[in-house]
Amino acid sequence: MCGIAGFIDKKNKLTAGGQKKIVRAMLEKIKHRGGDAVGVEIKGSVAIGHTRLSIVDTSDRANQPMIDGEFVLSYNGEIYNHIKLRETYLKNKDISSYSDTATLFELLKTLSLPKVLSSIQGMFAFSFLDDAKQTFFLALDKQAIKPLYYLETPEYFAWSSEVKAFQVLPHFKFDFDDELLKEYLIFRYIAGEKTLFKGIQKIQAGEYLAYSLNENSYKRKTYSLLEKTPTPSQISLEKILEQSVREHMMSDAPVGVQLSGGVDSSIVAIFAKKYANSRLHTFSIGLEDPKWNEFIYSDKIAELLGTEHHKIIFTKQDFSRLFEKLTYHLDEPIVHPNTIPMYLLAKEARSYTKVLLTGEGADEVFLGYNRYLQKDASDLVFSNAFSATSDISKLLKNDKPLNVSKRKEILKGTKLLDKNDTKSFYDIYTYLPHVLLRQDKAGMAANIENRVPFLYDPVVQYGFNLNRKIEKLGGKTPVKKIALKYLPEDLVLRKKCGFGLPIVDWLREEEALLPKLLKMESHPIIKKYFVASEIKNLIEEHLSKEKDNSIILFSILSLIVWYDIFFA
């Protein structure tokens, strides 16, 4: 995993030296994503940068940007089927590096972009320049496992793995997109391409952007969208998952597993153990209080598998101390509190490995969330909301109608699907990218690469083509059936826990989040956008234990922390 950044000087005002200086400053902002090597290439108005975390072919041969005449590639990710693609398309090519980067580079020089994107399987975000044709591309993998942002001003078209890199662009200043405030408060994330930064957008899952240097204009195109296929796979889910884990272990650095003790990460650990070159390292994290950790389960699974297991205990003081740091790394408000322990786990794991496998994505693909088991909501747009629209409306000074046009657009493509397929599809293209962004950036803050075997293309396609009826084993029945072959029933069929934290209590405790909460009322963002009396009431109700208002209070508190970092 790496960091990519760069820009197009649309008016050709900068010298090559000036371009290089800006790109190096952009890379400095995201150096935590790499650090093993840094490279910059200038081609006319295009400045392309890269910071490398070396995992496959750690030699200088695989450093980036990769350059060959008029072609330049800067790439972040892993392509797991790259060896097969070499054999299929590049047999007669003399390629100096055995890295997947070199494979991708040769494929892009040899085949059309749509052909390459339909062939590669993995997680990726890349920029590719064909200077002879004056075309430039940005592309993202099919599930948006990697982050990739862009912005356009009269002077620049710029891109980066993380928003913070744009801070160094001359004549550009961050601006809060308050039109999205209501959506953020209801859902805790923004669906589609927009972000809470005005004018800064995300490349979407299964999408690429084509930029014409001659015209200084671009088009976005979707190259992949999940759909039911008429012919089911002849290979079992177990075999596909095993193959996925085996391919996700592609690395010249040691590979570990983020082992929560749940079914998904346990299956990943089972297959990873089978293909590990040495004793497999597994990692779990939790609070000391047994009510807020799953050590009893992760310990048992680690013992059954014979892994080198590491337990990390963190405290509420750790959480409060790291709140600002992780908000900065996320580029957005922390609304999943487990982002902070994820970072602490990755930081510990970095002493042993550069790569962690996780069970992320299984819930969306195999119907693991409790909401899939509940009675259908009357409006599927709100099926993954965290707060009621009416509750949020009364908090806002200038309440405007909620714009859910992007969410409706995503749901439009699901008309021929049944209700469970529709909910899964909707989550995969709205909620999941946000969850993956947290996974990526919490890992990268610790200079570690997180990989997600449940989001390997064949696994996702297999899951989406299943009969999506909820069976007697509940959500994720196909996954649980595999787990039952390897693990005791009591570990597999226990109630789903998730990775919760006692935020409700921490908001009331001096040594945790209470000091931040007590400053909330006087904050400029509250004065500008919120009804002061309503916020005061929320806080008083929560502190007196009359009500649990932790969900909305934590969302507002996180927004304030984010705002202070990027706009103060």
MIGUBA-854600 format. One record per residue: z, x, y of N, C-alpha, C in turn; residue in one letter. Coordinates in pm, whole numbers, plus 50000, padded with zeros to 5 digits. Last residue first. Layout:
<recs>
ZXYZXYZXYA
...
</recs>
This chain:
<recs>
511544898552569512564901252672512184913452755A
509704896152361509354890752493510334894452604F
510554906452115509134907752153508794903352295F
513334902752097512714915352053511324917152114I
513824876852183514434888052255513774901352220D
512464862151985512024861552124512554873452204Y
514054867351758512634871551763512144872251908W
516424854651836516434869051802515024874651812V
515444828251863516014835351978516014850451954I
514724822051601513714821751706514174829751828L
517204822951479516184832751439515074833551545S
518374800451598518964813751617517954824751586L
516744780551492516764782851637517314796751667I
517354783251217515964784351263515894787251413S
520094778551217519604791851178518164793851224F
520104751651295520754761751380520264775851346L
518784738851083518154739151215518784749751305I
520594745550871519144747650860518514748750998I
523254738650945522874752750931521364754850928S
524824716950990523594718151070522964732051055N
526844697250833526184710050803524854710150878D
529504682651027528184682250964527744696450929K
532124689151078531764675051073530434673151002E
532964714451120532674710550981532414695550966K
533024724151369534154715551330534044710951185S
530574737151376531804745251379533024737051340L
528764715351372528774725251264530104732951260H
529354701551605529434694651476529554704751362E
528774721751792530144716451778530334709451645E
525994725351755526924736551734528334731251710I
524994699951823524714705951691525734716851657L
525874698152091526394688951989526184694351848N
524314717752209525784718752216526414710052107K
521834706352170522144719152106523654721052101I
522104683452331521844682052186522174694952111E
522474694152585523544686152526523364684452375S
519974706952634521214714752621522324706952551A
517024703752485518014695352553519384701652529V
514804732452522515684723552446516584715152538F
513274750452674512604741452580513494730652518Y
514854764952862513474761252894512934750052805K
517334769452746517244762752877515844757652907K
516544783552520517214770652505517074762752636I
515504806352633514594798052552515204784252529I
517754818152764516614812552841515714803352759P
520994809052633519754816852623518604810152698H
523344795452618522994801352748521664808952745S
523604787652350523444777452455522934783252587E
524074811652197522814804252191522594795152312M
526384824652167525564828552283524304819952296K
527344815151929528064811452051527294815252178L
525684827751742525604813251761526234809151894L
526534854251751525164850951792525034836051823K
529184851051650528954856351785527544853251838P
528634840051382529234832051488529014837951628L
527704855451171526714850551268527314842651384L
530314875651098528954872951051528074868251168A
532814877151189532244889551140530834887751084E
533354850051252533284860051359532574872751314E
531674822551110532554834151091532274845251192E
529914802051100531254798651149532184810851150R
527664810850980527514806251118528864803051182L
528564814650723528414826350809528244822550956W
528444789150607529744795150638529604806550738D
525654785350590526504774750647527874780150687V
524794807250449524534806850593525424796450661I
525224819750184526144810250249526004809950401P
522014819150020523074826550089523944816650164L
519904818449723520584812749838521634822049897G
517394819249559518144830849612518834826149739F
517384797449270516824802749395517734813949444G
518194783649036519144786849142518454789949275C
517564759448790516964768648888517944770849003K
519654758548502519214752148627518674762748723K
518314773248198519384770548296518794764648423R
516454780548013516514766348051517664763048145L
516774808247969515494802848013515634788848073V
519324813147882518834820647998517574814348057L
519544796747661520464794447773520044802047899D
517644807247480517404794447545518284792347668E
516894842447506517724831247458517504818647543P
513444854247507514794853547564515564841747508L
510924852847395511534866047413513004865447453Y
510014827547384509644836347272510414849447277K
510714816447624511524812947508511184821247384L
508644824747795509954831347805510804828647682A
506664806047726506464820347698507814827447696I
507874782947821507524783847678507284798347638K
507994787948094509244787448016508964788847866K
505314785248161505974798248178507244798848094V
504814758148112504054768448040504694782248048P
506804745848293506904744748147506094755548075T
507354744548569506964757448507507074757248354K
509784717848566508754726048631508534739048556G
510694704748239510724704948385509594713148442G
510524701247975511214713448017511284714648169L
508934678647957510394677147939511174689747976K
506464683248225506914680048089508424680348079E
504424671448470505724677748452506254673548315I
500954678148452502024668648428503334676248412K
498574691748500499754694648583500864684348568R
496754708948278497174695248302498514696148375N
495494738648447496324731748348496424716948381L
494224751648648493404743548558494194736248451N
496114766848773495554755748849494724746448760F
496624786548581497664776948617497094764748685G
494144800048584494634793848461495654782948496Y
494094809648847493054800348803493494793048677Q
496314826748841496284815548934495274805148887V
495444845148646496684837548626496684825148714V
493104856448756493004848548633494264840248605P
494284868849002493284858149005493214850048874D
497764872049025496524878048976495504866848960Y
500224862249083499124858549172497844866249143L
502044872548912501744858348895500614853748988F
502374899349003501514896548887501184881748866P
502624913649288502924899949242502004896049126V
504364941449438503204935649370503584922749301R
505344960449717505644949149628504344943749569N
505954993549796504904983649773505374973049675E
508045006650057507795003949916506754992749901I
509355011850299508295020750252508055019250101N
510974992750394511645003050314510635012850255A
509124976950509510174982150597510964993250528A
507744968550285507154979150366508144985050465M
509434947650195509194959550114508704971150198G
509214930050407510554934750369510434947350283A
506454925550403507034932950514508464937650488K
505924911950157505224924150194506024932150296D
507644889650172507734899050060507114912450095Q
506694876850405508094881650399508254892250290R
504144870650313504294879250430505704885250433L
504754852650114504204865750077504304875650192L
505574830650261506514836850168506054851050132V
503154824950391504334828350470505384835450383H
501474818150178501164829950261502364834550345P
502874793950079502874806750006502504818750092L
502364772250258503694778050244503684792150183Y
499414769150247500244767950369501544775950354T
498134772450007497384775950129498174773950258Y
500014764949818499354778049802498654782249931I
500694738749899501674749649909501014763349906D
498264725949835498774725849972499794737049994Y
498184729549557497114734749643497614736249787F
500504714749486500394729049455499354735749546S
499814689049571501004695649626500934710749605K
497504684949412497424684749557498604691949620T
498524685449154497524695349194497474696549346D
500124662549175500744675749153499794687049187N
498184641949219499254644649316499864658549298K
494824654049136495954644849124497094649649215D
491844658249339492934663449258494044653049245L
489934651549517489634648749376490744653549283L
490964660149763490824645849736490574642549589K
491444684649878492164681449754491954667049709T
490484691650124489794697050007490424693249875G
492364680850298491064674150281490364678750154K
494494698050334494624687350234493304680350204L
493504713550543493754719850413493844709250304I
493464694150744492204700650704492354707150566E
496164689350771495304678750719493964684250671K
496914713950882497474709850753496624698750690R
495534712851123495224723451027495734719750889K
496744690651249495324690151214494954700851111S
499204684351343499134688451203497674688651155V
501064685251620499684687651579499654692751435N
503284660851731503104672351644501634673551602L
503504651552075503114648251937502874660951856P
506284666752248504874663152239504564659152095K
509064667252456508584664652321507134659852324D
510524685552640509214679352659508574677252523N
512984692252509512904686652645511604679052667K
514054685252177513104691652268513024684452402L
515634671252005516164683852055515324689652168L
514234649551914515344646752007515954659552066K
512424661651736511954655651862513094653751961S
513914668451512513454679151601513054673351737I
514344643751396515494652251429515104663151529D
511734634751349512594627451443513794635751487S
510864652451150510234652651283511124645851387T
513314669350955512594657050989512054657851131A
512794701550807513514692850900512664680650930S
511134713450626512564715950612513404707150703F
508194703850433508944705150559510424707250530A
506444699550227507184712250228507874714850363N
505424674050278506064676450148506814689650143S
504034665350497505434669150518506164672350387F
501574658550396501624668850500503044674150516V
501954636650236501994649850173502024661150273L
503804609550290502854618050362502964632250308D
505544599450105504484590550153503414598450227S
506194620749824506414617249964505264608350011A
506924611749492505934616049590506294611449730D
510084621649367509134610949393508184615249505K
510294655649240510774643949313509664633649330Q
509234677849137509864668649041510284655649108L
508424692849346507384688149254507924677749156Y
510784700549465509994690049531508854684949444R
511724722049320512304708749294511474697649357N
509064743649210510014738849311510504724749277Y
507114750249020508504753848995509504748249094G
504264748848948505094737348985506584739848959L
502744771748918503174764648797504204753648824F
502214781049177501104779649082501484770948963V
504694781549306503574774249366502474771449264E
506224797649131506654783949165505514775649222D
504954822549121504984814149001505334799649035A
505304837149355504064829749335504074820349217G
507194865649243506734856749351505444849849313E
508394883749078507954871149018507424861249120G
507314918349127508174906749152507594894349084T
507434953749105506824941249061507814929849084L
507264980449332508124970349269507294958249229L
506805014949390506175002149354507204993049287V
507915039149416507185034449534506655020249512K
511275047349299509885043349282509235040249417T
513835055749361513355057349223511855054849208Y
514445050349616514965063049563514385066049425S
513585024549652512715035449701513195049249655R
515615007549578514585010549479513715022449520A
516995005349821517635011949706516585016249605E
515044991449966515545004250016516215012249904K
514794967949820513654977249827514104991049873A
517324956949874516924960149736515794970349737L
517104953450149518144962450096517844966349951L
515004934650160514844947850220515854957750162Y
516274913150038515034918649979514794932750031M
518374907650218518664914050090517434919450018P
516524897050422517384908750446517834915250315I
515284874650314514464885850360515314898550373T
516964853650269516914864050165515964875550199N
516574835450477517634845450490517574856650386P
513754826850613514224828350475515304839150479H
513334830350874513774816950835514104816250686V
513124852051125513574851550985514044837450956I
510214850551336511614847351309511934847451160P
508044879751309508274865551330509734862351298E
507754905451234506904900751343507084885851370D
509314918451046508594906451004507544902051107L
510524938951189509564942351084508724930451042H
512184923851359511154932751415510084935951310Y
513834912451168512994903751252511864911951313T
515124934951074514164928150986513294918151062L
516664941651303515754951451242514694944351158K
518294919051347517264922951445516224932251383E
519864919251104519124907451148517974911451243F
521594938451017520164940650995519274929351046L
524154928851071523734941851126522224943651121R
524314905750915524334904651061523794917351128S
524224917750656523254907550697523154906850850F
526454934050654525114939950637524044930350690D
528394914150673528264923750782526904930750776Q
528164901950430527734894350548527604903350670K
526884927150200527914919150265527354911150381T
525644935049867525604935850013526624926050070F
525094954249583525954944249646525874946049797I
522784959349335523094962449475523934950949531I
522354974249027522884962649097523274966649238K
519894985248810520634988448933521054975449001H
519174996748479519404985748574520284989948691H
516825005748283517765013048369518045003748487E
516644982448004516134988848126517234997048193T
516814967447764517134981847764516574988947886G
516544940647734515304948447744515564963447740L
519204932247727518284928547618517044937347615L
520044942147976520624947447851519724944447732E
518544926648151518394941248153518924947448026A
519624901748083518204904448058517944919448056I
522284904648164521964901448023520524905047990K
521994909648439522644919548351522254917348205D
520894885748527520064897948534520664908948446S
523134868748480521854866648411520994879348412Y
525164878648637525474875348498524194873748416I
524034880448890524204892548811524474889548664F
523334863749092522914859948957523054871948862E
525564853149357524704863049291524354857849152N
527404835949465526244839649545525514851849488W
529534832749302528824820449342527514823649412K
530644858249283529744853649176529004840649208P
530714878649564531174865849513530184860649408D
529094899449656530104902249553530604889449488E
525594890249676526924892049733527934894349621L
522874909549531523644897449557524924900749631G
520084921449338520944921949456521674908849473I
518574943549098519074930349137519984931949257S
516014960948931516904960349047517274945849076F
515044984748678515094971148730516194970348836T
512945009448543514015006648638513914992148684H
512165018548212511875009848326513115007848412L
511555050748094512495039548099512315031648228R
507965055148106509325060148089510265048248100S
505705040248117505605053748060506955060148037N
505565005748031506145016448113506035029848042A
504754984347881503714993747925504245005148013Y
507044969747820506104972847712505124983947752K
508154964848066508864973847973507904978647864K
506384945748159506414958948224507094969148133A
507024923748001505724930147982505684944048047F
509674918948097509374919947953508074927647930I
509354916348374510104927848320509804929948171A
507974891948386507354904048441508024916348382V
509964875648278508684877248205507974889848254I
511844878148485512184882548349510934884748267S
510684866348704510864880948708511214886348570S
510734839348596509514846048642509654861248640D
513404831348530512344831848428511174840748472V
515954852248690515204839948665514074842348567G
516914876448746517594869448637516944856148607G
515564892048926516544882548979517404876648869S
514364922848956514824913848848515914904548900L
511734939549039512754932149113513224920949021Q
510944969048867510864954348871512044948848949V
508874998848926510094991748892509884976748900G
506945027248853506925012948886508235006748840V
506145060148985506895051148896506865036748947P
502685067149070504115067649103504845058149008A
500185061349008500585075048977502035077549017D
499375029548865500055037548966500265051748916S
499254998448742498335009148782498975017248894M
500634976348683501364988948668500475001048695M
498924955448687499734957548807500594970248798H
497964955848428497084960748535497854963248664E
500224945148298499714958448259498834964148372R
500364920048418501454929748439500964943848406V
497914909148320498174910448463499254920848490S
498294908848045497224917148101497464919548250Q
500364890148038500594903847989499544913348046E
499004867848135500144873248209500434887648167L
497144864547930496674867048066497794873048151I
498784859547711497924871347710497444874947852K
499974835447797500794847247764499964860047769E
497854818047814498534822147937499364834647911L
495134827647595496404821047622496994826247753S
491654822747647492774832047628494064824947666I
489784805547725489984806747580491134816147546Q
490214783348000490234796947947490484796747797S
488054754248027489364760948027489274774847965P
485514744748232485744751748105487094758848107T
485494733548488485324724748371485644731448239P
488044741548724486814745448655486704737448526T
489254731949040489304729848896487974734348835K
489644757949286489114745149241489254744349089E
490444777049574490794772449440490134759149408L
487994795749733488914784549746489174779149606L
486434822149904487094817649782488054806349813S
485334827750146484554831950029485194827149898Y
484914815150464485744814050342484874817950224T
484454833850762483874826650649484844826550532K
484054836551111484954837050996484354828650884R
482214857251333482314844751257483294846951142K
482004871551666482344871751524482324857651465Y
480464893951907480934880651864481214881251713S
478864913852028480304912652056480804898552027N
476284918651955476524906452031477974905052077E
476434942851820475364940851918475664929052011N
478464939451641478684948751753477614947251859L
479664911351492478404917751534478684926551655S
481874907151229481754909851373480424916951400Y
483244884851007482074893551030481854894851180A
486004880850803485504879650940484374889650958L
486884861550511486514873950579485974870750718Y
489304847650284488474846750404488034860750448E
491424842750106490034840750064489064839950179G
493774833650351493514836150209492054833350177A
492844844450688493414835450589493064839550446Q
493934865350947492884862650849493534854650736I
495724852351222495754858551090494444855551017K
495894859851578495604851451462495654859651334Q
497014857051902497024865751784496904856951660I
497164837952102495944845852090495884855051970G
500634839452126499424833152177498234842752164K
502574841251845502054849351955500724843252001F
502954825551629503764822351746503424831051866L
499554821051509500894826851501501664822551625T
496884805351315497654808051437499004814451407K
495634798951074495364812051135496264815351254E
497924780150864496604784050911496584797350982G
501144769550982500054769050884498744773750946A
504054786451057502854780451115501734780851010I
507424777250957506284786450962505104778951021Y
509294757350955509784771150954508654781450950R
508734730450997508304736550871508844750650848F
510034723551241509954713951130509704721050997I
509784745851406511114740151382511124730451264L
506964750151407507904760251357509244754051320Y
506104726851535505704729451396506654739751333E
507234731251789507654719851708507294721751561K
505874754451881507324754251863507774743051770L
503274756851951503574756951808505064755951778L
503164758952220502544747052161502874745752013E
504104783752287505094773152275504504759952225D
503444813352211502644801252201503574789352179D
504324839552424504834829852326503954817252328F
502574869452449502864856652513503244846652404D
502314904552508502644893452419502994881052501F
499584918652685501004915652681501254903752589K
497324944252770497634932852683499154931152677F
496574967052904496304954152969496534942252876H
496194986652608496244985652754495874971652802P
498174982052322496854980152381496964978952533L
500654982952209500204995052278498834993352343V
501124959352070501914962052191501354973652273Q
499844957951831499094953551949499834956352080F
501704964151638500744974551676499964970851802A
503054940851577503674950251672502724961251717K
501694927551370501494923551509501954934151607V
500154946451108501334940451168501104938251317E
497664955251039498494949550932499724942650987S
495214946351290496314954551238497014947351123S
492654947151546493204942351419494334951651375W
490784936151838491694945251767492234938751641A
488484938052081488734930651957489574940151873F
488944939952439489104944852302488914933752198Y
488474928452694488254942852673488184946952526E
489034901252678487754905452737487434920152711P
490414900052341490564898852486489194902452547T
491504889252030490354892452114490724890152259E
493134900051727493144893551858491874897551932L
494504897151393493504901751490493694894351621Y
496144907751086496094900551213494934905651300Y
497054904950761496024910850847495854902050971L
499044910850467498884905450601497754912450677P
498364902450124498494912550229498354905950367K
498004879049994499164887149954499434897750060I
496164857650008496814862850130498094870450095A
494744851749782496024844949800496764849349926Q
492414867049792492294852649770493594844949790K
492494891950062492454887349923492584872149913D
490344896250348491664894350288491524888750147L
488544916750582488604907850465490004907750406A
486334923650848487724923050803487774913450686L
483484943450937484104932650860485604934650847F
480654948651142482034952551110482694940651042F
477454962351216478294951451165479654956951124T
475304979251272476154974251380476934961751339Q
473934991751080473594977551100474394971251213K
475175016551106473705015751115473265001351144A
477855011551057477435014851194475925013651212D
479714991850901478354996750873477714999351010D
483124992350829482094993750932480794998850871L
485824973250731484664980950685483574980650791F
489214968350655488174968250758487054977450709S
491234947950432490484959950470489564957350589F
493644940050205493214937150342492464949550386A
494524927749880493844937049970493674931150110F
495134926349539495664922849671495064932849770M
492704915649295493874923149338494404917849469G
489464920449197490674912849169491874921249210Q
486044917449302487314924949297488504915549275I
483924898749316484104907049197485474913549188S
483714886249556483784877549438484084885449312S
483474908349723484684900049731484814890749612L
480914917849653482094926149631483344917449627V
479344896249736479324900449595480564908849564K
479834895550015480224884249929480274887849781P
478724921950085480144919050096480554907050011L
476404936049845476704927749962478204924849966S
476724970449728476534956049710476784948649841L
477144996949822476104993949723475734979149718T
479264999549990478035006350029476855001949943K
481174985949845480764980549975479484986950026L
481455003349626480954989749606480434983849736L
482545025949750481205026749689480615012949666E
485025014849829484105020549927482695021149873F
486215007849586485884997549684484855002749785L
486535033749478485715023649410485275013049508T
488305045149660486955050949646486015041249577A
490505028449609489905029149743488475034249735T
491255034149354490595021349376489965020549515D
490575068949276491355058249336490545045349345S
489405091849193489505081249093490295069249147Y
487015107749408488375102949384488365092149278S
484245113049408485205124249400486625119849366S
481635100849220482725096949310483855106949296I
478445096549170479375107849165480465105249269D
477115069448988477605074749115478575086349090K
476315055848766475595068248799476035074548932N
478015033348758477945042948647477335056248687K
478765011948916478715025348976478595036548873L
479004986948795478114988448910477895002848956Y
480614989048558479564978848571478544982348679T
482435009348596481565009948477480395000248490E
483665000248826482945013148827481945013748713R
484874977348727483794976048825482994989048840L
486824988448564485774980248503484584978848598K
488364999848767487755008548665486595001148597I
489344978048914488374987148976487694996248875H
491064956948884489934957948790488904968248836N
492904958749090493354961748953492204962848853Y
493284972349388492264964849314492424968449167I
495674970149644495364975249510494304966249447E
496064979549994496214970949877495944978149746G
494034984950267495424983650226495484974550104N
491615006050421491964995950321493434996650285Y
488805013650593490255014850601490835003050524S
485665029850587486575020150525488025023750553L
482435033650719483855037250733484705026050673V
479115046950725480085037650666481505042850685F
477275065350806477495053950895478575044350845E
478675090750629477595087750724477985076550817G
481465080050510480235085350452479095081450545D
484975079950490483785080550576482625086350497I
488045063350479486975069850402485685068750482M
490855069050694489655061550658488705070050573P
492435081250389491595072150465491775074650615Q
492515100150080492975097050215491955088250288N
491775108649834491865094149852492395090349991A
491905136049841490585129849817490585114949846R
494485144749852493815142449980492455135549963D
496155126749579495545138449643494885134549775S
497045105449435497865109549551497305121849622T
495845081549280495235094149324495935098649453D
497805056049401496775059249301495925070749356V
499615060349618500085055149489499095058049376I
500655068449938499795072549825500405068249692S
500345051450213501385053150113500655056049983L
498835060450522498745059050377500085060650306R
497295045050792498465052750750498705049850602T
494355044950991494975042450861496215051050843H
491825031851221492955040151181493585035851049G
488945032651421489545027951295490645037551253I
487105020651684488155030351650488935024951532A
483895016551814484845012451710485805023851676V
481895024451979482935016152039484045012351941S
481305053151796480875045451913482025037751973G
483705057051584482245055451574481795046851691K
486425075851489485785069251603484285069051580I
489215074751276487775077351288487215069151404E
492235088451157491565080651261490095084551262V
495075089050932493695092550968493135083251073G
497835102550766497365094250876495965098650912V
499895101550473498745107150545498355097350655A
502365091250415501895102450334500675109150398D
502835069450584503575081850608503105093750527G
503235035950563502565047250499503385059850512G
504665017150694503795012350586503145023850511R
505925029450902506745026350784505905021450667H
504075029751107504145041651021505005039350897K
503305011951300503365007051161503485018651062I
503305025351540504095013051532504245008051388K
501465045251489502865049051503503775036851490E
499095030951505499575035451374501045039651377L
498935028151784499015016351698499585020051562M
498645054951857499835047651903500025034851821A
496165059951744497325067351693498625060651736R
494635042951904494775040151760495975047551702V
494895055852156495385042152137495595039051989I
493695080752106495085080152152495675066152127K
491085073652045491925079951942493405078851979K
490195064352292490245055352175491215060752070Q
490315087952440491125076452479491275066552365G
488395103352306489785107852311490735096552348G
486115088852359486565090152219488025094452215A
486795068552653486235080452586486725080452442T
486165033852729487055044852688486265056652632L
484365013752775484955020352890485715033052853K
482914994352625482615008752618483145016552737N
483674968652609482944972352732482614987252738K
485034967252367483884958452389483044962652511K
486164986652146486144987552292484904979952340D
487884974751877486534976551930486634976252082I
490514990151681490004981051783488554984451816F
493144991451429492004996551505491554986551610G
494794996351113494784992151253493534997751320A
496744993750816495454995750881495534990251025I
498935008850586498775001350709497425004250769G
499435003850230499235011950349499255003050470C
500005008449882500005000050000500005008850124M
</recs>
